[in-house]
Amino acid sequence: MAAAHLSAEEVAAIFAAADADGDGLLDREEFLSLVHEAQKEEDDISCLREAFAMYAAAEGEQCITPAGLMRMLSRLGSHDELGMEDCSAMICRFDLNGDGVLSFDEFRVMMHDGLM
């Protein structure tokens, strides 16, 4: 969770959520809990980046294409019956900008929803 990417409203919401006793201050335990959650989120993002790289590396791109998805699913030994159209449909569901491929942010949304 990088502070440079958060608005003042987002920071206030995070602070309010961490302020368990509602006193408007973060005590040591509240602060450590906030740091622990931030580290956990960073670890989760790191794991997602590794998973994303497995799918994207097949194409040498910074995105997951239908062909890359099909190739990786085949290598993993799952979904052997899926064709290019099936993989395109899987990508289309989470392709937020409509470019036909998944960026890391789109992949993260997909994995967060647990649909792949």
BAMISE-62573 format. One record per residue (C-alpha): residue in three letters; x, y, z; residue number from 0. Coordinates in steps of 0.1 Angstrom, whole numbers, m for minus. Last residue first. Layout:
BEGIN
R, residuo, c1, c2, c3, num
R, Ala, X, Y, Z, NUM
...
***
This chain:
BEGIN
R, residuo, c1, c2, c3, num
R, Met, m97, m185, m123, 115
R, Leu, m128, m170, m107, 114
R, Gly, m114, m161, m73, 113
R, Asp, m128, m125, m74, 112
R, His, m94, m113, m62, 111
R, Met, m78, m133, m89, 110
R, Met, m98, m116, m116, 109
R, Val, m92, m81, m101, 108
R, Arg, m55, m88, m99, 107
R, Phe, m54, m100, m135, 106
R, Glu, m71, m67, m145, 105
R, Asp, m44, m48, m127, 104
R, Phe, m17, m69, m142, 103
R, Ser, m30, m63, m177, 102
R, Leu, m52, m88, m193, 101
R, Val, m56, m90, m231, 100
R, Gly, m84, m83, m256, 99
R, Asp, m80, m45, m255, 98
R, Gly, m115, m40, m239, 97
R, Asn, m104, m17, m211, 96
R, Leu, m118, m38, m183, 95
R, Asp, m107, m72, m197, 94
R, Phe, m121, m93, m168, 93
R, Arg, m148, m112, m186, 92
R, Cys, m130, m109, m219, 91
R, Ile, m101, m129, m206, 90
R, Met, m122, m160, m199, 89
R, Ala, m140, m155, m232, 88
R, Ser, m107, m154, m251, 87
R, Cys, m96, m185, m233, 86
R, Asp, m128, m203, m244, 85
R, Glu, m124, m191, m280, 84
R, Met, m87, m203, m280, 83
R, Gly, m97, m238, m270, 82
R, Leu, m103, m253, m236, 81
R, Glu, m104, m292, m234, 80
R, Asp, m70, m294, m218, 79
R, His, m84, m274, m189, 78
R, Ser, m57, m284, m165, 77
R, Gly, m24, m300, m171, 76
R, Leu, m4, m270, m158, 75
R, Arg, 12, m268, m192, 74
R, Ser, m22, m267, m209, 73
R, Leu, m33, m239, m187, 72
R, Met, m1, m220, m196, 71
R, Arg, m6, m225, m233, 70
R, Met, m43, m215, m232, 69
R, Leu, m35, m184, m212, 68
R, Gly, m6, m174, m234, 67
R, Ala, m28, m178, m265, 66
R, Pro, m57, m158, m250, 65
R, Thr, m32, m131, m242, 64
R, Ile, m19, m122, m207, 63
R, Cys, m1, m89, m205, 62
R, Gln, 34, m74, m199, 61
R, Glu, 46, m93, m229, 60
R, Gly, 72, m121, m236, 59
R, Glu, 43, m142, m248, 58
R, Ala, 48, m172, m225, 57
R, Ala, 61, m148, m199, 56
R, Ala, 26, m133, m194, 55
R, Tyr, 12, m165, m178, 54
R, Met, 40, m172, m154, 53
R, Ala, 46, m134, m149, 52
R, Phe, 10, m131, m136, 51
R, Ala, 17, m158, m110, 50
R, Glu, 48, m140, m98, 49
R, Arg, 30, m106, m97, 48
R, Leu, 2, m122, m77, 47
R, Cys, 26, m135, m52, 46
R, Ser, 41, m100, m48, 45
R, Ile, 7, m85, m45, 44
R, Asp, m2, m109, m17, 43
R, Asp, 31, m100, 1, 42
R, Glu, 23, m63, m2, 41
R, Glu, m12, m69, 12, 40
R, Lys, 3, m88, 41, 39
R, Gln, 29, m60, 47, 38
R, Ala, 1, m34, 48, 37
R, Glu, m20, m56, 72, 36
R, His, 10, m60, 95, 35
R, Val, 17, m22, 94, 34
R, Leu, m20, m15, 103, 33
R, Ser, m18, m40, 132, 32
R, Leu, 14, m25, 144, 31
R, Phe, m2, 10, 144, 30
R, Glu, m33, m3, 163, 29
R, Glu, m11, m20, 188, 28
R, Arg, 11, 11, 193, 27
R, Asp, m18, 35, 197, 26
R, Leu, m33, 52, 166, 25
R, Leu, m52, 83, 175, 24
R, Gly, m88, 95, 168, 23
R, Asp, m101, 78, 199, 22
R, Gly, m122, 53, 180, 21
R, Asp, m110, 23, 199, 20
R, Ala, m100, 3, 168, 19
R, Asp, m84, 32, 150, 18
R, Ala, m72, 11, 120, 17
R, Ala, m104, 15, 101, 16
R, Ala, m104, 53, 107, 15
R, Phe, m68, 55, 95, 14
R, Ile, m76, 36, 64, 13
R, Ala, m106, 58, 57, 12
R, Ala, m86, 90, 63, 11
R, Val, m58, 77, 40, 10
R, Glu, m84, 70, 13, 9
R, Glu, m100, 104, 17, 8
R, Ala, m66, 121, 14, 7
R, Ser, m60, 102, m18, 6
R, Leu, m37, 73, m20, 5
R, His, m10, 65, m46, 4
R, Ala, 19, 82, m28, 3
R, Ala, 9, 63, 3, 2
R, Ala, 20, 30, m12, 1
R, Met, 0, 0, 0, 0
***
